[in-house]
Amino acid sequence: MHSKQTVKYICESYPSGNHYYYKKELITHDSWDNIDSLSWSAARPISKGTFAKRGKEGYKVEYVSVDKEPAEVIPFLKVTKK
């Protein structure tokens, strides 16, 4: 388990009202002493309960509002065979 300084929990909110929860960990590709080798891991999905629990425990939490336009729905035409 990572320390409170090397992990962050993210809540992404969409205009549809959906919320998605993720965890990111600080990783190194060389050494912890080499700052240039540090980066955040890929976002891993977590539950809403885990997000809330970790926030209460003092871990860093971020709230991100994603303002994307909804996808365009392209209807498929039904082809009938003779």
C-alpha positions in Angstrom: 0.0 0.0 0.0 1.3 3.5 -0.9 1.7 6.3 1.6 -0.5 9.4 1.5 2.1 11.3 -0.4 2.4 8.8 -3.3 -1.2 8.1 -4.1 -4.2 10.1 -5.2 -7.9 9.3 -5.7 -9.9 10.9 -8.5 -13.6 11.5 -9.1 -14.6 12.4 -12.6 -18.0 13.9 -13.0 -19.8 14.1 -16.4 -22.7 16.3 -17.5 -24.9 13.2 -17.6 -24.6 12.9 -13.8 -22.3 9.8 -14.0 -19.3 9.7 -11.6 -16.2 7.5 -12.2 -13.6 6.9 -9.5 -10.0 6.1 -10.0 -6.7 5.6 -8.1 -3.3 6.8 -9.4 0.0 5.9 -7.7 3.3 7.8 -8.0 5.9 5.4 -9.5 9.6 5.6 -10.4 11.3 4.3 -13.5 14.8 4.6 -12.0 15.3 5.8 -8.4 13.2 7.8 -6.0 16.2 10.2 -5.8 15.9 10.9 -9.6 12.9 13.3 -9.8 12.9 13.0 -13.6 12.0 9.3 -13.4 8.8 9.9 -11.3 5.4 9.7 -13.0 1.8 8.9 -12.2 0.6 5.4 -13.0 -2.4 4.7 -15.2 -5.7 5.4 -13.6 -7.2 2.2 -12.0 -10.9 2.1 -11.3 -12.1 1.9 -7.7 -15.5 2.0 -6.0 -17.3 5.0 -4.7 -16.9 3.5 -1.2 -13.2 3.2 -1.5 -13.0 6.8 -2.7 -15.0 8.1 0.2 -13.1 6.0 2.7 -9.7 7.1 1.5 -10.8 10.8 1.5 -11.8 10.5 5.2 -8.5 8.8 5.9 -6.6 11.9 4.7 -5.5 10.8 1.2 -5.3 13.3 -1.6 -8.6 13.4 -3.5 -9.3 15.3 -6.8 -12.6 16.2 -8.3 -12.5 16.6 -12.1 -15.4 17.9 -14.1 -15.4 16.6 -17.6 -17.3 18.9 -20.0 -17.3 16.9 -23.2 -20.1 17.1 -25.7 -22.1 13.9 -25.9 -21.3 11.5 -28.7 -23.2 11.9 -31.9 -25.6 9.0 -32.5 -25.5 7.7 -36.0 -28.5 5.5 -36.8 -27.9 2.4 -38.9 -30.3 1.8 -41.8 -32.0 -1.5 -41.9 -31.3 -3.3 -45.2 -34.0 -5.7 -46.3 -33.2 -8.6 -48.6 -35.5 -9.5 -51.5 
